[in-house]
Amino acid sequence: MDLINEAIVHAANAWWILPIVCLFCFIDGFLPILPSETLLVALGVVAAGTGIPNVYLLILAGAVGAITGDQMAYLLGRRIGTERFSWMRRPRMQKLFAFARRELNMRGAMLIFTARYVPIGRVVVNLSSGATGFSHRRFTVLDVAGCLTWSSYSVAIGVVAGAWFHDNQLLGIVLSVALAIVMGYLIDKLSHAILVRTGRRISERQKRGANAQAIAIDAPRPVRVPGQEPEPEPMASDGN
């Protein structure tokens, strides 16, 4: 166990660890095959016990990689759309893309911000944002805020776990990664429930507004006979 802990610390102290973090987060922005959250959490555990790597540099490396990866996904969505490859045309993926397109029109800010915490969700939202012509400037502002928060949150989970398991970094990494997975699942379910409920409320208000407008249009109007002047309204009495 001591040898494993020493190997973990040695790897965290290597010069290439922060570029690797940035690369993992970059690729994970448009192709969810690398565990970027897991790497940030694990290094957060090591940083809590040894001070290496620097926590703030770790957060910055994760955020920079995530932002550039999300920008790549946005540009890919604008160029190729959401049906170019076979995995995009699978029924489940098409349902996710349809949901993302619908929610971007109504609650784009919340969707972009929360999708960053869900590996497949952020790829779907990033691609859909580009494919639907969502404002690039607005997407960038929201994505920068989301990536900074996501990177800080991932590292913080590792730091807290590392403080609890100071003498056994391997155990701290395992438990913190499990916690990050559970938290990501809960965030996904909670944000989806909020989006669905909010969408239903908006749909109901729009439906009520449309019904009220239809009633107003269909209401009978007084018939005016040609050549007949409308009756004057009665004058208000002045009390005399």
HELIX and SHEET records of a PDB file:
HELIX    1   1 ASP A    2  ALA A   12  1                                  11    
HELIX    2   2 ILE A   17  ASP A   28  1                                  12    
HELIX    3   3 SER A   36  THR A   50  1                                  15    
HELIX    4   4 VAL A   55  ILE A   80  1                                  26    
HELIX    5   5 SER A   86  ARG A   89  5                                   4    
HELIX    6   6 PRO A   91  ALA A  115  1                                  25    
HELIX    7   7 PRO A  119  ALA A  131  1                                  13    
HELIX    8   8 HIS A  136  TRP A  164  1                                  29    
HELIX    9   9 GLN A  169  ASP A  218  1                                  50    
END                                                                             
